[in-house]
């Protein structure tokens, strides 16, 4: 029986090439080598590797309770995208600011990544992960062999829109801490800043 290249093996197994390399470094799947040093796999080898070593995770987040409809839309987009690519996906969702690193879902996602249980991470947009610091999570993904898939890379917002949204999130978080999230003063500050941000975007 002919042996498979690493690309063919990855396609048959439904994982990325980087995952096959990681399994090799962990001693879970040792390929043969050609005279030129290329990896070759047999079907029986691939079948011997457990399927549950890693899987696809979709992460979805919104900042507030009044955005729950948007959260459901994010989930639908991720699930449809993964289905179209033949990936079984688990959705992890969060409700909280993109400046908050202490969200339950985010912490669970990080644990799964560092335990090498995430084959790929799927996001609708980069900022759904975090407003600041998403590059740190992406570095973890690279280190632990997790592929990052961002569905809407071509629909990035402008610099002005990003700046306005970032300012709003920062002020919202700190004003809530200073004045209480339900205070009239806090609401007035946020409303004024929202007006400013809208003018910046326009």
Secondary structure, DSSP 4 states (H G I P E B T S, - for coil): -PPBPHHHHHHHHTS-HHHHHHHHHTTS---EE-TT--EEB-HHHHHTS-GGG-EEEEEEEESSGGGHHHHHHHHHHHHHHHHHTT--EEEEEEES-TT-S--HHHHHHHHHHHTT-EEEEEESSGGGT-SS-HHHHHHHHHHTT-EEEETTGGGPPPHHHHHHHHHHHHHHHHHHHHH-TT-HHHHHHHHHHHHHHHHHH-
